């Protein structure tokens, strides 16, 4: 009797768990579904409040045509791809070297410099926008790909993250490489760096996602529509007094397609990279 009651209790808990997870999944996916449905509506249907129009009366594909004609999507795709590529490249290269130095080397001012990295991580990124813009403007590099990449040349999060990774690698491995004749640079890129593949993949994913969703900096530093990214370009579709939400949602759907496709292709690496940040 006790076993049957225990099994019945476990089944109820399992059913309750699945119900809660399904409800949570529906809540999370609802904005995405609403965006898709709104992209096919008329302006009147998208603004209707009483009653709210959930399904469009007819699927209006011309909203996508209007979105494509309103924005130079090819240029926006290229700008976004270049920004993500160079930000990932800089984050991996510089964060790996800095993380290795903070974890494995001893030098004067090490604690002070790493404390500055931690302070930068704790501060909101918005306070750096004005000084970063002044630096880019004085270099005469506004409205350029370099301006989009500039804030991501060095990643405080990447330095901290890879430092923790290198600290988890036994120092005896580096010492063995030194005894075999490797100098410090060879020890880094031939021995230690290859051991951080999973963490580098996770950093790549985080950097790419953060760069793709960055809105404020591209809007501030690049005023030319042809030099904007997808997120900042879509922001120009929002009017001051009224907004064509169907066209805006259609443009948003077109903008997110590349990231969705990449996730579907590399979802295993994405999940493994995220999971690797949960433990040492």
HELIX and SHEET records of a PDB file:
HELIX    1   1 UNK A    2  UNK A   38  1                                  37    
HELIX    2   2 UNK A   43  UNK A   47  1                                   5    
HELIX    3   3 UNK A   62  UNK A   70  1                                   9    
HELIX    4   4 UNK A   73  UNK A  104  1                                  32    
HELIX    5   5 UNK A  110  UNK A  122  1                                  13    
HELIX    6   6 UNK A  125  UNK A  128  5                                   4    
HELIX    7   7 UNK A  129  UNK A  138  1                                  10    
HELIX    8   8 UNK A  145  UNK A  149  1                                   5    
HELIX    9   9 UNK A  150  UNK A  152  5                                   3    
HELIX   10  10 UNK A  156  UNK A  167  1                                  12    
HELIX   11  11 UNK A  171  UNK A  179  1                                   9    
HELIX   12  12 UNK A  184  UNK A  186  1                                   3    
HELIX   13  13 UNK A  187  UNK A  192  3                                   6    
HELIX   14  14 UNK A  193  UNK A  196  5                                   4    
HELIX   15  15 UNK A  197  UNK A  213  1                                  17    
HELIX   16  16 UNK A  216  UNK A  221  1                                   6    
HELIX   17  17 UNK A  225  UNK A  227  5                                   3    
HELIX   18  18 UNK A  230  UNK A  235  1                                   6    
HELIX   19  19 UNK A  245  UNK A  265  1                                  21    
HELIX   20  20 UNK A  267  UNK A  276  1                                  10    
END                                                                             
